[in-house]
Amino acid sequence: MLDRTYPTQVCSIARALEVIGERWSVLIIRDAFLGRSRFSEFQRSLGIARNVLAARLNHLVEEDVLEHADDGRYLLTRKGRELAPVMHQLMKWGDKHYAPDGPPRLTLHRGCGGDVEGDMICRRCGELVRPGQIELAPGPGLQTIVP
């Protein structure tokens, strides 16, 4: 891990990566955006070892990206929800460069149904789309990874 004090650099990207830059953490955040909230749901989705999952969840709670609710669910905090545009951009970048059979999930403008690309503009109505106005639908690439 990088030194959290960053004595030789002032870099918000490096600081943010200390919180969400580990692979499992990003995938947990992705799953939280997909509606998963229980330990067992994350474990089933990710196939991650229980101790690793517990450590990553605890880290995300400590960093206020997730909150551990009284009923045992892990929920995105405001800080966590603010990652929506970042996650959307990362997904669109992956779709463009690493989804030969098409995107696994489509991002659609809720209500309008138009496709929302990385610039957050609806291709159908031309509006700027806020993260809460996006709905996910199965894309053509999902068929290639789901038996």
C-alpha positions in Angstrom: 0.0 0.0 0.0 1.0 3.6 -0.6 1.9 5.7 2.4 -1.3 7.4 3.4 0.5 10.7 4.2 1.9 11.1 0.7 4.9 13.1 1.9 6.3 13.6 -1.6 3.1 14.1 -3.6 -0.2 15.8 -3.3 -2.5 13.6 -5.3 -6.2 13.1 -4.8 -6.2 10.1 -7.2 -3.7 8.3 -5.0 -5.7 9.1 -1.9 -8.9 7.9 -3.5 -7.2 4.7 -4.6 -6.3 3.9 -1.0 -10.0 3.8 -0.3 -11.5 2.1 -3.4 -8.5 1.1 -5.5 -8.4 -2.6 -4.5 -10.1 -4.9 -6.9 -12.5 -6.5 -4.4 -13.5 -3.1 -3.0 -14.5 -1.9 -6.5 -16.5 -5.0 -7.1 -18.3 -4.7 -3.8 -19.2 -1.2 -4.6 -20.4 -2.3 -8.0 -22.6 -5.0 -6.4 -24.0 -2.5 -3.9 -25.1 -0.3 -6.9 -26.7 -3.4 -8.4 -28.8 -3.8 -5.2 -26.8 -6.3 -3.2 -26.6 -5.5 0.5 -26.1 -8.7 2.5 -22.8 -10.4 3.3 -24.1 -13.6 1.7 -25.1 -11.8 -1.5 -21.7 -10.3 -1.9 -20.0 -13.6 -1.2 -22.2 -15.5 -3.7 -21.8 -12.9 -6.4 -18.0 -12.4 -6.0 -16.9 -15.9 -4.9 -14.6 -14.2 -2.4 -13.3 -15.7 0.8 -15.3 -14.8 3.9 -12.3 -13.2 5.7 -11.3 -11.1 2.6 -14.9 -10.0 2.2 -15.2 -9.1 5.9 -12.0 -7.1 5.7 -13.0 -5.2 2.6 -16.5 -4.5 3.9 -15.0 -3.2 7.2 -12.6 -1.0 5.3 -15.5 0.5 3.2 -17.5 1.1 6.4 -14.6 2.7 8.1 -14.1 5.0 5.1 -17.8 5.9 5.1 -18.4 4.4 1.6 -20.8 1.9 3.1 -22.8 1.8 6.3 -23.6 -1.4 8.3 -27.3 -1.1 9.1 -28.9 -2.5 12.2 -30.5 -5.2 10.1 -27.1 -6.5 8.9 -27.3 -4.9 5.4 -24.4 -2.9 3.9 -25.8 0.2 2.3 -24.1 2.9 0.2 -23.7 6.1 2.1 -23.9 9.5 0.4 -20.1 9.3 -0.1 -20.5 5.9 -1.7 -23.4 7.0 -3.9 -21.2 9.8 -5.2 -19.1 7.1 -6.9 -21.9 6.4 -9.3 -20.4 8.6 -12.2 -17.0 7.0 -11.6 -18.4 3.5 -11.7 -20.5 4.4 -14.8 -17.4 5.8 -16.6 -15.3 2.7 -15.7 -18.1 0.4 -16.9 -18.4 2.3 -20.2 -14.6 2.2 -20.7 -14.6 -1.5 -20.1 -17.5 -2.0 -22.5 -15.6 -0.1 -25.2 -12.3 -1.9 -24.8 -13.1 -5.3 -23.2 -16.6 -6.4 -24.2 -16.2 -8.1 -27.6 -19.8 -9.5 -27.5 -21.3 -6.2 -26.4 -21.8 -4.7 -23.0 -23.0 -7.1 -20.3 -25.4 -4.3 -19.0 -27.0 -1.4 -20.8 -27.5 1.9 -19.0 -30.9 3.4 -19.9 -32.4 6.7 -19.1 -35.2 5.9 -16.6 -38.5 6.9 -18.2 -37.1 7.7 -21.6 -35.4 4.4 -22.3 -32.6 6.1 -24.2 -29.0 4.8 -24.0 -26.7 6.7 -21.6 -23.1 6.8 -22.6 -20.0 7.8 -20.7 -20.7 11.5 -21.1 -24.0 11.0 -19.2 -26.1 12.3 -22.1 -29.2 10.4 -23.2 -28.8 9.5 -26.8 -32.6 9.6 -27.3 -33.7 12.8 -25.6 -30.4 14.6 -25.3 -30.8 15.4 -21.5 -28.0 15.2 -19.0 -28.7 12.2 -16.9 -28.1 12.1 -13.2 -27.0 8.8 -11.6 -30.4 8.1 -10.0 -32.0 8.4 -13.4 -30.2 5.4 -14.8 -31.6 1.9 -14.9 -29.6 -1.2 -15.9 -30.8 -3.8 -18.3 -29.2 -7.0 -19.5 -27.0 -6.4 -22.5 -25.8 -8.7 -25.3 -22.5 -9.5 -23.5 -24.3 -10.8 -20.4 -25.4 -13.9 -22.3 -21.7 -14.9 -22.9 -20.9 -15.0 -19.1 -24.1 -16.4 -17.6 -24.6 -20.1 -18.2 
